Amino acid sequence: MICVSIGRGRHRMMMAEHKHIVEQGAQLVELRLDFIRRPVDLKRLLAEKTSPVIATCRRRTDQGLWQHNEADRVMLLRSAIANGVDYVDLEMDVAGQIPRYGNTQRIVSYHNFEQTPDNLEEIHHAMTKLDPDVIKIVTMANNPVDNIAALRLCRDSEIPTVAFCMGEMGMISRILCGKFGAPFTYSTFSADRPMAPGQLSFEVMEKLYRYDEINEKTEILGVIADPVAHSLSPRIHNAAIRKNKLNMLYLPFRVPREYLGTFLSICPELGVRGLSVTIPHKEHVLKSIQAVSDEVAGIGAANTLVFTKKGVAGYNTDCAAAIASLRKGLEEKHPEPTDVFKGRQVLLLGAGGVARAIAFGLLKEGAEVFISARDHKKSEALATALDCKSLDWAERGKSPCDALVNCTPVGMHPNMNDSPFDASWFDKKTVVFDTVYNPEQTLFIKQARESGCSTVTGIDMFVAQAAKQFKLFTGTEPDIETIRLEIKRAISAAKY
């Protein structure tokens, strides 16, 4: 169950939002009484309530907006109980001052906006002595491993416990607490008005992450990156999961590099079955892999992890997806029945993980590969490692080639007015491929098309690699059109 927090300065607006969100499917609503700028009229707020209600009034020391004295706040909470609210939220230090009365259930809460303390279990035990019906513990995640400490409380407590972490790294625990046994979680009414760091809107919780469908058997997939908020993978994979009616959920995990190994070690406890891997982890995850595919061994990077009883297996779907996308473009340009890559000269812009994967695949196909990057030492190092050729960045527009591939993030949203290649350098005989998929029509692609070049967009590669990942994760084939349509919706910022 999702509890939607509502905080508005006027009674009328709070009541209107309460009614609206229940009409949208919310089953529980938290009324933040500290937001109301006038004397709180509980009878008015509760007279026409359309769902169970939690009455909450936070002090400024607890990141709330209450402007009056503590005695008045305690009296307001007592009045809420007397008026028959379904739940009342009582911080640990005041729970003993406010006795149980009537049918109102007591939520005894603890908040820490700075950290996740090491003694969470001790805090939880102390809260069990305060006559709670529900225990709520919310702390700040300063690393991704903090989440498991909160989730264990949900799983192991005899008293119903809602425990999760705040912040970007804690966001996933707001969702996973449902898998671990929390009676409910919290969301905000509007994405534009979060009540706490990392809080998601009701719409996102319900439609993207399908919170109310999560249970202890739900298997977890996800993407690990730093940063990760920009990733469109949760939308794409969750759409495919819905289409295939699987009891799975795909989440974005922000994992700083220094916590990568520790995070991967707790994934089995989180119920993680598979992970997409992106910047900056594609090379570093190799230290935690027990089995690797031929592509991973050759490329030295993995973009897909699958957790098995024997350990972690690593794969690279970027390589095959890119080769398939470029093959399609070259075959359209050269329809004669020949080995389309054999002897073709291909120039790759960039020397990162994507360039490494594509270069490896092209060399296997018999192409002649040149690598050019701003950092010439990196392009030389990659060329040496793969036994191909490097090209000085300043010379990238002077070298004729059959195919040109942008493997850099240049042109990616929001820097859509940038291109790694000057418009005057394009040759209409060249097939131009951009691995950037957001936006699909990058400046690089637009200028190539205007110059008469055949073009391949990053959407094709993204769809292909996502489909291959999905098969590795789930053992089932995804609906390709579902993936393609969802990525286009996501790029256009379409809401649910």
C-alpha positions as CSV (number, residue, x, y, z in Angstrom):
1,M,0.0,0.0,0.0
2,I,1.2,3.5,-0.8
3,C,0.6,6.3,1.6
4,V,0.5,9.7,-0.2
5,S,1.8,12.7,1.8
6,I,-0.1,15.9,1.3
7,G,1.2,19.2,2.6
8,R,-0.7,22.4,1.6
9,G,-1.0,25.8,3.4
10,R,-4.8,25.9,3.2
11,H,-7.4,23.5,4.4
12,R,-9.3,23.8,1.1
13,M,-6.3,22.7,-1.0
14,M,-5.4,19.9,1.3
15,M,-9.0,18.5,1.2
16,A,-9.1,18.9,-2.6
17,E,-5.8,17.0,-3.1
18,H,-7.0,14.3,-0.6
19,K,-10.1,13.7,-2.7
20,H,-8.2,13.8,-6.0
21,I,-5.5,11.4,-5.0
22,V,-8.0,8.9,-3.7
23,E,-9.9,9.1,-7.0
24,Q,-6.5,8.2,-8.6
25,G,-6.3,5.0,-6.5
26,A,-4.5,6.0,-3.3
27,Q,-5.6,3.9,-0.3
28,L,-3.9,5.8,2.5
29,V,-3.2,9.5,2.9
30,E,-0.9,11.4,5.3
31,L,-2.1,14.9,6.2
32,R,0.9,17.1,7.1
33,L,-0.7,19.4,9.6
34,D,2.5,21.4,10.0
35,F,2.0,22.8,6.5
36,I,-1.3,24.6,7.3
37,R,-0.6,28.3,7.9
38,R,-3.8,28.9,9.9
39,P,-5.1,27.3,13.1
40,V,-5.7,23.7,12.1
41,D,-9.4,22.8,11.9
42,L,-9.4,19.0,12.3
43,K,-13.1,18.6,12.1
44,R,-13.1,20.3,8.7
45,L,-10.2,18.2,7.4
46,L,-11.7,15.0,8.5
47,A,-15.4,15.6,7.9
48,E,-15.4,14.3,4.3
49,K,-12.3,12.1,4.3
50,T,-12.4,9.5,1.5
51,S,-9.6,7.2,2.8
52,P,-7.8,6.2,6.0
53,V,-5.7,9.1,7.3
54,I,-2.4,9.5,9.1
55,A,-2.2,12.8,11.1
56,T,1.4,14.1,11.2
57,C,2.8,17.4,12.5
58,R,6.6,17.8,12.1
59,R,8.8,20.2,14.1
60,R,11.4,22.3,12.3
61,T,14.1,20.2,14.0
62,D,12.6,17.2,12.1
63,Q,12.5,19.1,8.8
64,G,8.9,20.1,9.3
65,L,7.1,23.5,9.1
66,W,5.5,23.7,12.6
67,Q,5.9,27.4,13.7
68,H,4.4,27.2,17.2
69,N,5.5,25.8,20.5
70,E,5.8,22.1,21.4
71,A,2.9,22.1,23.8
72,D,0.5,23.3,21.1
73,R,1.9,20.6,18.7
74,V,1.3,17.8,21.3
75,M,-2.2,19.2,21.9
76,L,-2.9,19.1,18.2
77,L,-1.8,15.5,18.0
78,R,-4.0,14.6,21.0
79,S,-6.9,16.3,19.3
80,A,-6.3,14.3,16.1
81,I,-6.6,11.1,18.1
82,A,-9.8,12.5,19.8
83,N,-11.2,13.2,16.4
84,G,-10.7,9.7,15.3
85,V,-7.9,9.8,12.8
86,D,-6.9,6.3,11.6
87,Y,-3.3,6.8,12.5
88,V,-1.2,9.4,14.3
89,D,2.5,9.8,13.8
90,L,4.4,10.3,17.1
91,E,8.2,10.8,17.3
92,M,10.0,8.7,19.8
93,D,10.5,11.5,22.3
94,V,6.8,12.4,22.5
95,A,5.2,9.0,22.1
96,G,5.3,8.4,25.8
97,Q,3.5,11.7,26.5
98,I,0.5,10.8,24.3
99,P,-1.5,7.7,25.4
100,R,-3.4,5.4,23.3
101,Y,-7.1,6.3,22.8
102,G,-10.0,4.9,20.8
103,N,-9.3,3.1,17.6
104,T,-6.5,5.4,16.4
105,Q,-3.3,3.4,15.6
106,R,0.0,4.7,16.8
107,I,2.9,5.1,14.4
108,V,6.1,5.7,16.4
109,S,8.7,7.3,14.2
110,Y,12.4,8.1,14.1
111,H,14.0,10.3,11.4
112,N,17.7,11.0,10.8
113,F,18.4,13.4,8.0
114,E,22.2,13.1,8.3
115,Q,23.0,9.5,8.2
116,T,22.0,5.9,8.8
117,P,23.4,5.2,12.3
118,D,25.1,1.9,13.1
119,N,22.8,1.2,15.9
120,L,19.5,1.0,14.0
121,E,18.5,-2.3,15.6
122,E,19.0,-0.7,19.1
123,I,16.8,2.2,18.1
124,H,14.2,-0.1,16.7
125,H,14.2,-2.2,19.9
126,A,13.7,1.0,22.0
127,M,10.7,1.9,19.8
128,T,9.0,-1.4,20.5
129,K,8.7,-0.3,24.1
130,L,6.6,2.8,23.2
131,D,3.3,1.0,22.5
132,P,3.5,1.2,18.6
133,D,1.1,-0.4,16.2
134,V,3.6,0.6,13.4
135,I,7.2,1.5,13.7
136,K,8.6,4.0,11.1
137,I,12.3,4.5,10.7
138,V,13.7,6.8,8.0
139,T,17.3,7.7,7.7
140,M,19.6,9.3,5.1
141,A,21.6,6.9,2.8
142,N,25.1,8.1,2.4
143,N,26.0,5.0,0.5
144,P,23.9,2.3,-1.3
145,V,24.7,-0.3,1.4
146,D,22.7,1.8,4.0
147,N,19.5,0.5,2.4
148,I,20.0,-3.1,3.5
149,A,20.2,-2.1,7.2
150,A,16.7,-0.4,7.0
151,L,15.2,-3.2,4.9
152,R,16.3,-5.9,7.4
153,L,14.2,-4.1,10.0
154,C,11.1,-4.5,7.8
155,R,11.9,-8.1,7.2
156,D,12.8,-9.2,10.7
157,S,10.5,-7.2,13.0
158,E,7.6,-8.8,14.8
159,I,5.9,-5.3,14.9
160,P,4.9,-4.0,11.5
161,T,7.8,-1.7,10.5
162,V,8.2,0.8,7.7
163,A,11.9,1.4,7.3
164,F,13.7,3.0,4.3
165,C,16.4,5.5,3.4
166,M,16.2,9.1,2.0
167,G,18.3,10.6,-0.7
168,E,19.0,9.5,-4.2
169,M,21.0,6.4,-3.0
170,G,18.1,5.6,-0.6
171,M,15.3,5.9,-3.2
172,I,15.3,2.2,-4.0
173,S,14.5,1.2,-0.4
174,R,11.3,3.2,-0.6
175,I,10.2,0.6,-3.2
176,L,12.0,-2.5,-1.9
177,C,10.5,-2.1,1.6
178,G,7.3,-3.6,0.1
179,K,9.3,-6.8,-0.8
180,F,10.7,-6.9,2.7
181,G,7.4,-6.7,4.4
182,A,6.6,-3.1,5.2
183,P,2.9,-2.5,5.7
184,F,3.1,0.6,3.4
185,T,5.5,3.1,2.0
186,Y,5.3,6.8,1.4
187,S,5.1,8.9,-1.8
188,T,4.3,12.5,-2.6
189,F,1.2,13.9,-4.2
190,S,3.2,15.8,-6.9
191,A,6.7,15.1,-8.3
192,D,7.2,18.9,-8.0
193,R,6.6,18.9,-4.2
194,P,8.5,16.1,-2.5
195,M,8.3,16.1,1.3
196,A,11.7,14.4,1.8
197,P,14.8,13.8,-0.3
198,G,14.4,11.0,-2.7
199,Q,10.6,10.8,-2.4
200,L,8.8,9.7,-5.5
201,S,5.3,10.7,-6.7
202,F,2.3,8.4,-6.4
203,E,2.1,8.2,-10.2
204,V,5.7,6.9,-10.5
205,M,5.3,4.5,-7.6
206,E,2.1,3.1,-8.9
207,K,2.7,3.0,-12.7
208,L,6.4,2.7,-13.2
209,Y,7.3,0.6,-10.2
210,R,3.9,-1.1,-9.6
211,Y,4.5,-0.9,-5.9
212,D,1.2,-2.7,-4.9
213,E,2.2,-5.7,-7.0
214,I,5.5,-6.2,-5.2
215,N,5.7,-9.2,-2.9
216,E,8.5,-11.3,-1.2
217,K,8.9,-13.4,-4.4
218,T,9.4,-10.4,-6.7
219,E,12.7,-10.7,-8.4
220,I,14.8,-7.5,-8.8
221,L,16.6,-6.3,-11.9
222,G,18.3,-2.9,-12.2
223,V,20.9,-0.6,-13.6
224,I,24.0,0.4,-11.6
225,A,25.7,3.7,-12.4
226,D,26.9,7.0,-10.9
227,P,25.0,9.1,-11.7
228,V,21.9,7.1,-12.5
229,A,18.9,9.5,-12.4
230,H,19.1,10.1,-16.1
231,S,18.8,6.4,-17.0
232,L,15.8,5.5,-19.1
233,S,16.4,1.8,-18.6
234,P,13.8,1.5,-15.7
235,R,11.0,2.7,-18.1
236,I,12.1,0.4,-20.9
237,H,12.6,-2.8,-18.9
238,N,9.6,-2.4,-16.6
239,A,7.4,-1.9,-19.7
240,A,8.8,-5.2,-21.1
241,I,8.3,-6.9,-17.7
242,R,4.6,-5.8,-17.7
243,K,4.1,-7.0,-21.2
244,N,5.5,-10.5,-20.3
245,K,3.5,-10.5,-17.0
246,L,6.6,-11.4,-14.9
247,N,6.9,-11.0,-11.1
248,M,10.0,-8.8,-11.5
249,L,10.9,-5.1,-11.0
250,Y,13.7,-3.0,-12.5
251,L,15.2,-0.3,-10.4
252,P,17.9,2.4,-10.7
253,F,20.8,1.9,-8.2
254,R,23.1,4.8,-7.8
255,V,26.4,3.1,-6.8
256,P,29.6,5.2,-6.3
257,R,32.7,3.4,-7.5
258,E,34.1,2.9,-4.0
259,Y,31.0,0.9,-3.0
260,L,30.7,-1.3,-6.1
261,G,32.2,-4.5,-4.6
262,T,30.2,-4.2,-1.3
263,F,27.0,-3.4,-3.2
264,L,27.4,-6.4,-5.4
265,S,27.9,-8.6,-2.4
266,I,24.5,-7.7,-0.9
267,C,22.6,-8.1,-4.2
268,P,21.5,-11.7,-3.4
269,E,20.0,-10.5,-0.1
270,L,18.2,-7.7,-2.0
271,G,16.7,-10.4,-4.3
272,V,18.7,-9.1,-7.4
273,R,18.7,-11.4,-10.4
274,G,20.3,-9.2,-12.9
275,L,21.9,-5.8,-13.5
276,S,22.6,-3.5,-16.4
277,V,26.0,-1.9,-15.9
278,T,27.0,1.5,-17.2
279,I,29.4,4.4,-16.5
280,P,31.7,4.2,-14.5
281,H,31.5,0.5,-13.7
282,K,31.8,-1.6,-16.9
283,E,35.5,-2.4,-16.4
284,H,35.5,-2.5,-12.6
285,V,32.7,-5.1,-12.2
286,L,35.1,-7.7,-13.7
287,K,36.6,-8.1,-10.2
288,S,33.3,-9.4,-8.9
289,I,32.5,-11.8,-11.8
290,Q,32.9,-15.6,-11.6
291,A,32.1,-16.4,-15.2
292,V,32.5,-14.2,-18.3
293,S,31.4,-14.5,-21.9
294,D,33.9,-14.4,-24.8
295,E,32.9,-10.8,-25.5
296,V,33.6,-9.7,-22.0
297,A,36.9,-11.5,-22.0
298,G,37.9,-9.9,-25.3
299,I,36.5,-6.4,-24.6
300,G,37.5,-6.2,-20.9
301,A,34.2,-4.8,-19.9
302,A,30.7,-6.0,-19.0
303,N,27.4,-4.2,-19.3
304,T,25.2,-7.1,-18.0
305,L,25.4,-9.1,-14.8
306,V,23.3,-12.2,-14.1
307,F,23.3,-13.6,-10.5
308,T,23.2,-17.4,-10.3
309,K,23.7,-20.0,-7.7
310,K,27.2,-20.4,-8.9
311,G,28.0,-16.8,-8.7
312,V,27.9,-13.7,-11.0
313,A,28.1,-14.1,-14.8
314,G,29.1,-11.2,-17.0
315,Y,28.1,-10.4,-20.5
316,N,28.4,-7.6,-23.0
317,T,25.4,-6.9,-25.1
318,D,26.7,-3.5,-26.4
319,C,29.0,-5.3,-28.9
320,A,26.5,-7.5,-30.7
321,A,23.8,-4.7,-30.6
322,A,26.1,-2.2,-32.2
323,I,27.4,-4.6,-34.9
324,A,23.8,-5.5,-35.8
325,S,22.8,-1.9,-36.0
326,L,25.8,-0.9,-38.2
327,R,25.5,-4.0,-40.3
328,K,21.9,-2.9,-41.2
329,G,23.2,0.5,-42.3
330,L,26.0,-0.9,-44.3
331,E,23.9,-3.5,-46.1
332,E,21.4,-0.8,-47.1
333,K,24.4,1.2,-48.5
334,H,26.0,-1.9,-50.1
335,P,23.2,-4.3,-51.1
336,E,25.5,-6.6,-53.0
337,P,25.8,-10.1,-51.4
338,T,29.2,-9.7,-49.8
339,D,30.7,-9.8,-46.4
340,V,29.7,-6.3,-45.6
341,F,32.4,-5.6,-42.9
342,K,35.3,-7.3,-44.6
343,G,38.0,-4.7,-45.4
344,R,35.7,-1.8,-44.6
345,Q,37.4,1.2,-42.9
346,V,35.6,2.3,-39.7
347,L,36.5,5.4,-37.7
348,L,35.4,5.3,-34.0
349,L,35.2,8.6,-32.1
350,G,36.0,8.1,-28.5
351,A,38.0,5.6,-26.5
352,G,35.7,4.6,-23.7
353,G,33.8,1.4,-23.0
354,V,31.4,1.7,-25.9
355,A,34.3,2.3,-28.3
356,R,36.1,-0.7,-26.9
357,A,33.1,-3.0,-27.4
358,I,32.3,-1.8,-30.9
359,A,36.0,-2.0,-32.0
360,F,36.2,-5.6,-30.7
361,G,33.1,-6.6,-32.6
362,L,34.3,-4.9,-35.8
363,L,37.7,-6.5,-35.7
364,K,36.1,-9.9,-35.4
365,E,34.0,-9.1,-38.5
366,G,37.1,-8.3,-40.5
367,A,36.8,-4.5,-40.6
368,E,39.8,-2.1,-40.4
369,V,39.3,0.0,-37.3
370,F,40.7,3.5,-36.5
371,I,40.2,5.0,-33.0
372,S,40.3,8.8,-32.4
373,A,39.7,10.5,-29.0
374,R,40.4,13.9,-27.5
375,D,42.8,12.1,-25.2
376,H,45.3,10.7,-27.7
377,K,47.0,8.5,-25.0
378,K,43.7,6.8,-24.4
379,S,43.0,6.2,-28.1
380,E,46.6,4.9,-28.5
381,A,46.2,2.6,-25.5
382,L,42.9,1.2,-26.8
383,A,44.3,0.7,-30.3
384,T,47.3,-1.1,-28.9
385,A,45.2,-3.3,-26.7
386,L,42.9,-4.4,-29.6
387,D,45.6,-4.4,-32.3
388,C,44.1,-1.7,-34.5
389,K,45.1,1.9,-35.3
390,S,44.8,5.2,-33.6
391,L,44.2,8.6,-35.2
392,D,45.0,12.0,-33.8
393,W,41.8,13.9,-32.9
394,A,42.7,16.8,-35.0
395,E,42.9,14.5,-38.1
396,R,39.5,12.8,-37.6
397,G,37.9,14.8,-40.3
398,K,40.6,14.2,-42.9
399,S,40.5,10.4,-43.0
400,P,38.1,8.8,-45.5
401,C,36.1,5.9,-44.1
402,D,33.2,3.6,-45.0
403,A,31.6,4.0,-41.6
404,L,31.9,6.7,-38.9
405,V,30.7,5.9,-35.3
406,N,30.3,8.4,-32.5
407,C,31.1,6.5,-29.3
408,T,31.3,9.6,-27.1
409,P,28.5,11.2,-25.1
410,V,28.8,14.4,-27.1
411,G,25.4,15.5,-28.2
412,M,23.5,13.7,-25.5
413,H,20.7,15.4,-23.6
414,P,20.9,18.1,-22.4
415,N,23.9,19.2,-24.5
416,M,22.0,18.7,-27.8
417,N,23.8,21.5,-29.6
418,D,27.1,19.8,-29.6
419,S,28.7,17.4,-32.1
420,P,32.1,15.6,-32.1
421,F,32.4,16.1,-35.8
422,D,32.3,19.3,-38.0
423,A,29.5,19.4,-40.5
424,S,31.9,20.2,-43.4
425,W,33.8,16.9,-42.8
426,F,30.9,14.5,-43.7
427,D,31.3,12.4,-46.9
428,K,28.0,11.2,-48.4
429,K,29.6,7.8,-49.1
430,T,30.0,7.2,-45.4
431,V,27.5,5.4,-43.2
432,V,27.2,7.4,-40.0
433,F,26.2,5.8,-36.7
434,D,25.6,7.6,-33.4
435,T,25.5,5.5,-30.2
436,V,23.8,8.4,-28.4
437,Y,20.0,7.7,-28.2
438,N,18.7,10.7,-26.2
439,P,17.9,12.6,-28.3
440,E,17.5,10.2,-31.3
441,Q,18.1,12.9,-33.8
442,T,21.4,14.3,-32.5
443,L,23.2,17.2,-34.2
444,F,25.8,14.7,-35.4
445,I,23.0,12.6,-37.1
446,K,21.2,15.7,-38.5
447,Q,24.3,17.1,-40.1
448,A,25.3,13.7,-41.5
449,R,21.9,13.3,-43.1
450,E,22.0,16.9,-44.5
451,S,25.3,15.9,-46.1
452,G,23.7,13.0,-47.9
453,C,25.1,10.2,-45.6
454,S,23.2,7.1,-44.7
455,T,22.5,7.2,-40.9
456,V,21.9,4.8,-38.0
457,T,20.6,6.2,-34.7
458,G,21.3,5.1,-31.2
459,I,17.8,3.9,-30.8
460,D,18.5,0.8,-32.8
461,M,21.5,-0.1,-30.7
462,F,19.7,0.7,-27.4
463,V,16.7,-1.5,-28.4
464,A,18.9,-4.4,-29.5
465,Q,21.1,-4.4,-26.4
466,A,18.1,-4.0,-24.0
467,A,16.4,-6.9,-25.7
468,K,19.5,-9.1,-25.3
469,Q,19.8,-8.0,-21.6
470,F,16.2,-8.8,-21.0
471,K,16.6,-12.3,-22.4
472,L,19.7,-12.9,-20.2
473,F,17.8,-11.6,-17.1
474,T,14.5,-13.4,-17.6
475,G,15.0,-16.3,-20.0
476,T,12.1,-14.9,-22.1
477,E,12.0,-12.9,-25.3
478,P,10.8,-9.3,-24.9
479,D,8.4,-7.6,-27.2
480,I,10.7,-5.5,-29.4
481,E,8.0,-3.0,-30.3
482,T,7.2,-2.4,-26.6
483,I,10.8,-1.5,-25.9
484,R,11.0,0.7,-29.0
485,L,7.8,2.6,-28.2
486,E,8.7,3.0,-24.5
487,I,12.1,4.5,-25.3
488,K,10.6,6.9,-27.7
489,R,8.0,7.9,-25.1
490,A,10.7,8.3,-22.5
491,I,12.8,10.5,-24.8
492,S,9.8,12.7,-25.5
493,A,9.3,13.1,-21.7
494,A,5.9,11.5,-22.0
495,K,4.3,10.9,-18.6
496,Y,2.4,7.8,-17.4
